[in-house]
């Protein structure tokens, strides 16, 4: 495999809180000569949702994961099921793609949240759901001014009623902190991503999907109008194949993927359960999932057992020295924003990779120039909803059906390659430096 980061970035995190909340289990390894109608590489939200959709329609599906399903972004994210999935700025998008495409994209984001909601209900999943939408907190006065204008656009784009909260009212909402106001968008909810993933896996298996763990696909060939997937101890013949590896992709599986994604690091810490007195001391008692208005944003929420989750973007390398630096930085930022909890023990800490695209939108569809090969990737840190939704779309697309859900044209456009090839991580350093200055 040829991947962008150092090998530790692809190891299963040892101190991820989510993995301790679901029973451990094992899956068979792929061995020998196999065949199926559709092969799926990657056992995260996208791969599992596509597999479930296909199996429910009578398709023989085999899913291959390099480690245990959910070891990547699907098992180590912040658990925000919300609007997002791309980084398109509204004004630019309207100019570049037109109002109909922008409206379809907004509808797709809403439907992505609704899709996850429906799966949870249909499969009766216990996912520790909470939060009524998502709250954006202004980290400086100028940000609050921009949020007031944004509220009007969001009301129009998403047919909803955003709630503006003045700085003087934050404490009444249990959102105290160094903030200058807030904007709550009442679309979305928080969940335990490991419990959601475990439920998806169970549903897929019950529908007939064969799930293989510790079975990395190392070579992908075309053969007899279809594909031959090869690993250390197996090969699988399939007429059609789905790539669902997102930020954990190998650059050469296939070569088409080279430089089309830019994985970026995101880190999370979780505290021990806070007491009522500690929550009152900081003035944060809300169950809302929240993030701040920085370009290099922080995201955080109180979990149902009163632990506090705090995450941030940043980090360029997966080395011991870099890990130590980001560990210091995230704790410094956490204690600066929530000083009353400076002495509260942090019990869990881990990192993962979010996936950016040069087009600033996810890709979902057949890979150009590769008939029968499909991919879904590039959710820009919002893969709970959009990754699941993309899998749902792929389930129909692979069968040749027109999706019955919003599917903007730009999601099927071939992703551009980032400049600098395997050195493209260096593009992040000046961007992070500029963002740090802008965020002050």
N, C-alpha and C positions, 0 to 999 in steps of 0.2 A: 504493500500500500504506500501511496505517496501523499502525505497530508501536510498541512501548512505549519502546524505548531509542533513543539517538542512533544515527545511521546507521553510525558505525564499528563498532558491536557486530555488525553484519550483514555486515561485510566478511570476505573470506577471509583468515585469519591468515597472515602472511608468515613467521613464525618458529615454526611448529608442527613439532615433530620428526617426527610420524607421516607427514606428507605427503612427507617426504624418503625414506621407506622403501619407497614403492611407485612404479612407473613412472607418469609423467604420461601422460594420454591425453585425448582429446577426444570429445565426443558431438555429434550433430547438434542444431541448433536447430529448434524447431517452426515450421513455416511453412505457410500456406495453410489450406484446409479439411480437417479430420481427423475421424475417427470411431473409436470403439472400444466394446467392451462395458463396460469399467470404466476410468475415468480416475483416476489417483492423483496427488495434489499433494504433493510431497515425496519426495526420493530418499535418505532415511536408512534406518536399520535397519528401522523400521516399514513404510515404503512399499515397500522392496525385498522384505522378507519376505512381505508381502501379495501383491505382484506375482508373486513366484515361486510361491507357493501357488496362485494363480489360474491362472497360465499353465500350470502342470503339470496342471491340470484342464481344459485346452482353452479357456480364456477369453482373448479378445483384450484385452490390457492396454496402455495408453499411460501412461507416467509422466513428469511434468513437474517440473523443478527450476528454481528461480530462478537458481541459479548452477551449479556442477558438483555432481553427486551426492556427498554426503558432506562438503560444505563446512560444514555446521552441526554440531550436537552429535555426530553419529555419527563425524565425522572429527577431533574435537578433544577428546574426553573422556579420562579417565585409564586406560581399558582394564580396568576391574574388572567381570568377569562374575560376579555374586554375588547373594545374596539381597537383596531390597529392591524398590523401585519405588513405595512409598508411605511415608507418615509416620504410619500408624496406631499408636497406643500400645496395647499388648496389653489392658490392663485396660479402657480406654475402648472398644476395638473389641468386646470380649466383651459389654459392657453394651449397646452401641448396635446391634450386628448379630447377636449370638448366637454360640454356640460352633461350630455347623456352618459358618457363613459365615467365621469366623476360620480354621477348619481348611482350608476350601477355598482361602482366600487363602494360607495357608502352603504348601499343596500347589502352588498356582500359581507361587509363587516358586521352589520347588524344580524344578518342571517347566520354568520359564523357563531356568534354567541348563542343564538336561538338553537342552532344545531346541537351544540354541546348540552344545552339545557334539555333538549328533547332526548338525547341519548341517555343522560342521567336518569330521566324519568322512565324511559322505556325499559332500561336495564335495571332499574331500582338500585342505583349505585349510591352507597354512603360515602360521600366525598368531603365531609366537613364544610359544607357550603355556607358562606356568609357574605356580607357586604352588599349594599344596595347600590350597584353601579360603582363608579371609580371616581376618586377625588384628586384633582390637580391642585397643588399648593404653590402659591407664588413665593419665590425665595427672595424677591426684591420688589419694591413698589412698581417699577416699570413693567414687571411681568404681570402684575394684577391689572394694569391698564390694558395690556394685550389680551388678557383673558376675558375682560368684559366685551371686547369686540369679537373674540372667538366664540363666546356664548351665543351670539346672534347667528353666526354662521352655522354652528352645530345644531341649533334648533331647526334651521332650514334644511340642512343636509340629512339629518337623522330623524327628523320628525319627532323630536323629543323636547323636553323642557329642562334644560340645564339649570342648576341651582347655584347662584352666586352667593358666596358667604363673605361678608366684610371681615376685616381683621378683628374688629371689636366683638364679632360674634363667634369666632373660632372656638373659644373656650366653651361656649354653650353647646357646641357640637362635639365636644370631646376631642378637639383637634389642636390643642395648644402646642406652641412651638415657635421657632423663629420665622414665622411666615406672615405674609402681608395680605392674606385673603385666600380664598379657595373657589374652585369651580367643580361641582359634582355633576357628572353625566350619568343619569340613571339607567345605564345600559351595561350589563355585565355583572359578574360576581367573582368571588374568590373561592378557591377550592384547594384540596390536597392533591397535587398532580399525580403522586404515586398511587393513591387510591383510585383516581380516575383511570389511570393507565392500567392498573390491575383489573378493573372492571371491563375495560375495552378488550384486554387480552382474553379474559374468561369468555366474553361474548363471542369473540372471533373463533376461539377454539370450539365452543359449543356449536357454532355454525359450520364447523368442518375444516377450518384453516389449520394446516400443519405448521407449527411454530418451531423453529430450530434455533438454539442458542449456541454460543461459542463456535459459530460456523461462519467465519468471514468469507465473503466472496472475494477472491483475489484476482480473478480473470473473467471477462465477459466477452464471449465471441458470438458472431452471427453464424447460424448453421441451419440449413434447410428452410430458409425463410423465417426462422425464429432465432432463439438464443440458447447458448450453452453457458451456464454459470458454473464456475469451477472454484473449489476450495481445496484445502489440504487433503481431505479425506472423502470428497464427494464431487459429483457433477450432477447438474440438473438441467434437463432440456425443457424449454418452455417457449411457446409461440410468442408470448408477450411478457415484458418485464417492466416493473416499476422501480425507479430509484427514489428512495425516501430517506436519504441519509443526511440531508440538510447541512448544518455546520460541521458535521463529523464525516463528511464525504472524503473519499480518496480521489485525488486529482486525476488519476488514470483509470477510473472505473465509471464510465469510459473516458477516453482522452477528451471528449467533448466538454467535460466538466472543468477542464483546466482553466483556472483563474476566473471562473464565472461566479464564484462566491467569495466573500470576505468574512470569515468567522472572526468574531470579536469576543473578548473575555468579559464575563460578568461574574461578580462575586456576591455571596450571601453569607450572613451570620444570623444565628438564632440564639436568643437568650433562654435561660431557664424561665419557668412560669413566674410572672410578676404577681406580687400581692396586690390586693385592692389599695393598700396604702401607697405602694410604689406607683401604681397607675395614677392615683390622685395627686401624688407629689409632682409628677410630670405634666398632669392635665391631659393625658392622652387616654381616653377611655373608649374611643370609637372602634367599631369593627370594620370600618371602611378600609378597602385597599386604596393606597394612596401613592403618589409620586410627586416629586417637586419639579419646578419649571426649568431646572438647569439643562443645558445641552447634554452634559455628562450627568444624567439624572440619578437620583436616589429613589428607590422604591421600597415601600415598607407597609406593614400591617400587623395588627394584633391577631394572633391565632386564637382559635376557640378555647384553647387551654391556658390562655393568657401569656404564652410565650410571645416574644416580639421578633418579627423577621425584618431584616434590614439588608437591602442589596444596593449595588452600585455598578456602573460601567467602569471600564478602565483595565489596564494591564496589557502588556504587549508580548510577554514571554511566559512560558510555563516552566520556569526553572526555580530551584530552591531560593535563590536570591530575589527573584521577582515575586515569588509567592510571599516571602517575608515582608517585602515592601508593600504589597497590596493588603496584606493582613494588618499592617500598621495603619495604612491609609483608611481602610473601611472602619476600623475602630475609632480612629480620630474623628472622622466625619460623624459617626453614630453618636459619640459622646458630645460632640459640639452641638448637634441638633437636639439631643435628648440628655442634657447634663445630669438630670436627677437619677439617671440609670448608669452613671459612670462606674459604679462599683458592682453592678449586677453581672454575675458570671455569664459568659458566652459559652454555650454548650456545644454548638455545632457551627462549622464553617466549611464552605466548599466553593467551587467555581465551576463554570461551564461556558459553552460557546453559543452565542447567538449568531445568526447568519444574515449578513447584509448582501444586497445585490446592487450592481452598478445602476440598474434601471430604477432602483428604489421601490420595486414592487416584487411580490412573490412570482415565481414561475410555476405554472400548472398546465400540463398538457403533454402532447407527443413531442419528443425531442426532434427538432428539425434535422432532416437528413438521416434519421434513424427510424425507419418504419417499425412499429411494434414496441418501441422503447419510450417510456413515459417517465416524467419526473415531477415531483412537487417539493419545492424548497424555497427558502429565503423569506422568513417571517419577521425579521427585524426585531426580535425579542418579544414577539407577541404570538407565539406558536400554539398556545393552548387552544384558542378559538380558531385562528386562521390555519394552523397546521391540521387540525381535525377537519375543518371545512374543505381544505384542499384535498385531503384523502377522500372525502365524500364525493367531490367533483370527479376525481380520478376514477373512482369506481364506475361512474357512468361513461366517462370518456373512453376508457379502455374497451368497453363493450360496444363502442361506436354510437352510443346514444347522445343526444343533445342534453346537457345537464338541465334539470328543471329548477335550478337555483341561479341567482345572479352570478355572472361569470364574465367580467370585463375583458375586452379584447386584449388589453395590455398584459394580462396575466398569462396569455399564451404566446406572447412575443418572445423571441429568442433573447435570453439575457446577454448583455454585453460582457466582454471580458474586462477585468480591471487591468490597468497598466502595471508594469514591472513584474508580471508573472509571479514566480515563487517568492519574489522579494516584496510583494505588495503590502505586507504588514507594515513596511516602513512608511506607507502613506498615512498610517494612523497617528504617528508621533506628532507631526505638525498640527493635525486636526485636533488631537487631544490638548495640545499646548494652547491653541487658539481658543478652544472651548473653555478651558480653565480660566483664561483671561476674561472672556465674554461673560462667564457665569458669576464673576465677582460683583 
